[in-house]
Every structure is written in C-alpha cells, then in structure tokens.
Amino acid sequence: MMRSRITYRLIVFILAFAFGIFFSMPSFTNSQNGKKVSLGLDLQGGLYMLLSVQTESAIISKIKTIASAIKYDTDKNDILVDRLKADENGINISLLDGDDAKRLDEILTKISGVEVQKDGLNYRVLLTPQEKIDTSKYAVDQAVETIRNRLDQFGLAEPTVIKQGEDKILVELPGIKSAADEQRAMDLIAKSAHLQLMAVDEKRQDIAQTMNEDEAAAYGDLLLSDAKNPRYKYLVNEIPILDGSMLVDARVAFDNQTNMPIINFTLNAQGAAKFGDFTGANVGKRLAIVLDNRVYSAPSINERIGGGSGQISGGFSIEEARDIAIALRSGALIAPVNLEEKRSIGPSLGQQSIDQSMIALSLGAVLVLLFMVLVYGLAGVLANIALVVNILLLIAVMALFGATLTLPGMAGILLTIGMAVDANVIINERIRELLKEGHNIHTCIQKGYQNAMSAIVDSNLTTLITSAALYAYGTGPVKGFAVTMSIGIIASMLTAILGTHGMFEFLSRKIERGSSVLWFGYRIKRG
C-alpha cells in the first residue's frame, strides 16, 4: 500500500515554481523593478544595419603605426635619418650615416610581421602577406567589439553586433524609434574616433593655404582641415607622434574660461613617455590634436608636458562631447565602416508580430493542455502543472541572463511546450503498459519512471546537442531559437521528471483509492 508523503522531488519542484514566479513576473507585468526579458528587433521595432569594414585602411594604419614607432626609436637613439616616409604599401627609410645602419637593423628586427629590403643606406619596410591577412581579420573583430562597447555605453538595451562573412557586421538596435536617436546611434557607430597627436610643419605652415594634397605629400606632410573652420588648412607631418591606441581614458569636462564642453584624455605609460619626450624637445613649436583627420586644436608647446594628459576643444555641445568621449574610451576603429544596408522596423510591425506570435503560442499551448487531460486524465493535469512551471522557469532564466526574446525564440518556446510534455507522455504510456500487465498502481508509477528514464534522457540530450550546434554556428535569430530550446529542455528535465513524480508520491493514497480511468485514462481489468 502506498503512503502519501512529501519527498525531495516535490520540495525541489515547489522551489522551482517559487523561483519561476518571482523572477518571471517583471517580464509579464512589464515592471521596472527586477530583471526582465528584452524584446528583440523583430518584436519591438528598431534599427537594422549592415556595415562593411574597409580593411585596406587598417593595413595603412598599421603601416603608419609602425612608422611612428620607428621614428620614435631613431630619434631616441640619435640615428640620423635623411628620410622616413610611409605610403599605403610600406615605409621608406634613408640613413645619412652608414655607422647607424647596425643600430637601425637592431630596431627593425624587433618589429614583428614585417620584411625588410635593404639597398645600401636605403630601407624598405613591408608588411608580410600573413600580417596583412591578420591585420584585416583583426580590423573586423576589433570593429565588432568597439561598436558593441560604444552601444553599451550609449545606453541601448540588448544591441546585437555580430560578424557576418569576411568583412561585414550586422547591427540590430531594438527600441530605436525616433529619427534623432537613430541618427545619433548611426553617428556613434560610424565615428572612427581616431585620435592622433601630430607635429605641425612650422617651416611651411605659412603657405599651407595655397598648397594641395600632392604638394604636401612631396614634403612628407598631410594637409588637414580645421574642425571649426574647414577652409583653414594645417600642414602636419604624416608620421604621427602617437595615436589613440595609447589612450586609456576620455572624460567630458568644462573649460574654466569659456565654460564650453571639452574632452580630457589620458595616455598610458608608453604614450605618456612619448608625449613627454616630444614636448620636451619641441618647446615653442605647435602640436596638432587630430581627431578623424580634422585638427581640433594646435596649441604651442610652452614646456615639457608630463603625466600623459591632454584635452580636445572644438566648440562641442554637451551631447557631442559625450559621444566623442564614449567613442574614444571604447577605442578607435582602426578601419572605417561603410553603411551597406539600413532598415527601420516600426513599433507597429513589432506589435503585430507579438500579437500573431502570442496567438500561435496560446493556441498551441491550449491544444497541448487539452490533449494531455483528454488522453491521460488527472495524470495529464499534473503534467500540465509541470508544463506551466517549465515556462515560468524558462522566462525567469532568460530574464536573469538578460536574454533577448525574438520571433524564432517564441517559436522555440512553442516547440519546448510540445517537447516538455513529451517526457510525461512517455512516462504515462509506460505506466499504462504496467497497468495492463496487472501490477498495482504503486509499482506501475515507480517502474514507469524507471523504464522511461533512458528514452527521455537520450531524446533530450540529442536535442541539447543540436541546440548547442545552432548557438555556436548560427546567427542572431537562430541563436535566440537555440537559447530558448536549451533552457526549456533543461527545465523540462526538472519539472516533467522530478516535478510530476513528486506530485504522484504526494497524492499516492488518493491515486490508489481512485479510478485508474480518472487518473491515467486507462481501465484496469480486475480479476
């Protein structure tokens, strides 16, 4: 004879139910308190963009960075260089004194990813083919990470930024509804935020306004526009003193005299050392602060500047200064990005998708619930209770991990509903088989769970493996489907096996005294 009892299975099930209720309620009630599931782009509307990365620019930037390092080392070691010029393919170096060749060779051998061609006192430094490939790949990966960091600091909920193909980036921004927010987000994404400190060519700056870019290049210079007055040109050395890769922080502040927003930046130890050495050796000359190839200021150096700090002023609004500071902190894009495709998804379309999905989800759930009750009686009711707890657990876990719910994710929930009761279907069928053989109900329930366990574990394990593969190799919508499927399957192992078994044990006395037709939809043939 069975005895009704509270077992660890029932206790775990009750705790799971309480956990699901507590952490899923903010998502259902749209409460501002507690974590909740965010809706994806296809459900709440927003901005979809496909970007392409100009990897060729990353290679040129890499060459200029190497040239800057070579210039710093040659100046530091008093190596007499007649010419040091960087182009899109490599770096040309000409020495004045053959005695410096050995020291220059030592400097160049320490640079990885380059090959050196030497002709007397003339050197040609080129990136190796593998280094070009690695630089291009890094440019795309760095762009993905940088854009994601910028959008996180921008305050958007659950932006999607993923790599597509070799040089494409998919960006989805749920919740972007106004044209102003859309434009601001696009500007923040596209901003290179490439900070450079460059020496002004004092010898030729007076004639810079009459020069063109080709004439400037002949002197190893660049012709850059003033950020405030684009008609005014600055002639600066094409080899930067240092760049934004050495920047560690950027914050908005206010100028003490004008009370206008400015951006204070801080360099790392290497950048601070270079900055200090240059300013100390060039007192009385001007230093151009260049952001995205525009000169924001070109102050005269009055003394050596230590500490690695500086500021950018350019008549910014507070919002502009804040966005530039965000871009600088999150890192410069080493290669520019182009907008290949843009789509704005309105909230009405998102609401329509939600309504249609909820109809499908509700209809599917009701049909499953009815099927379980009609076929398996009160055992089906217990399975339905476990199913409800399973859905609550699924929403609760998604909310805790900050997951985003998309249309494919809702499809995953619907499929999870069917698969969650599948375990109880197997268990109830095993119980029916044992009832048919004439065993008592207690034995049928215990052996029914034992006999069904291997089939349930195998089917759920194969589904989890498939979901893991979809998550690892799929894109955003496919990942959403895989996440909901995986969480739902794991939760069903808890609710459908432990939960229903615990409820059977607690109600065992009533089951024994009741009708097998009422409880399992099967009439026991009594001798």
RAGILIN-V386279 format. One record per run of one state. SS is the DSSP state (H for helix, E for strand, - for the rest). FROM is the first residue (numbers start at 1). TO is the last residue. If there is no record, write none. Layout:
SS/FROM/TO, SS/FROM/TO
//
This chain:
-/1/7, H/8/29, -/30/37, E/38/39, -/40/40, H/41/44, -/45/45, E/46/53, -/54/54, H/55/76, -/77/80, E/81/86, -/87/89, E/90/95, -/96/97, H/98/109, -/110/113, E/114/119, -/120/121, E/122/127, -/128/128, H/129/154, -/155/159, E/160/164, -/165/167, E/168/174, -/175/178, H/179/190, -/191/194, E/195/200, -/201/204, H/205/210, -/211/212, H/213/218, -/219/220, E/221/226, -/227/232, E/233/237, -/238/241, E/242/243, H/244/246, E/247/254, -/255/260, E/261/267, -/268/268, H/269/281, -/282/285, E/286/291, -/292/293, E/294/300, -/301/308, E/309/316, -/317/317, H/318/330, -/331/336, E/337/345, -/346/346, H/347/400, -/401/403, E/404/405, -/406/406, H/407/436, -/437/440, H/441/473, -/474/475, H/476/506, -/507/507, H/508/513, -/514/515, H/516/520, -/521/527
//
